[in-house]
Amino acid sequence: MKTIHRVGILMFDGIEVLDFAGPFEVFTTATRMQARFAPDADAPFAVRSVSRDGGTVQARAGRAHGAPDGCTLDGHAFVMMMTPAMLARP
């Protein structure tokens, strides 16, 4: 039986790039390592970026833009949803 854990990482305006990129790299690297060392095994994770409306978000400091995979929180079943921390706004 194929078991792929669907992981969503919530993105929002003001997100710290590392707070998104860190978990994304961990899960996608685990999937690449699985493919390298056990090529016949199922991929352990399918990682998607998610935003409230499925649109693009602007990272903190206005220097980088995240482009979610077009996913919204509605209609997607995730085994795990990562919610990066956010600094309080002044």
GIURSUL-V622607 format. One line per field, one symbol per residue. phi: phi as a letter, one per 40 degrees, with the letter a starting at -180 (. if undefined). Layout:
# GIURSUL-V622607
phi->???
This chain:
# GIURSUL-V622607
phi->.cbbccbbbcbadgccdccccdcdcccccdcccccccaccccccbbbbcbbdbgccbbcdggcbbcbdcgcbccgbcbcbbcbccbcccc
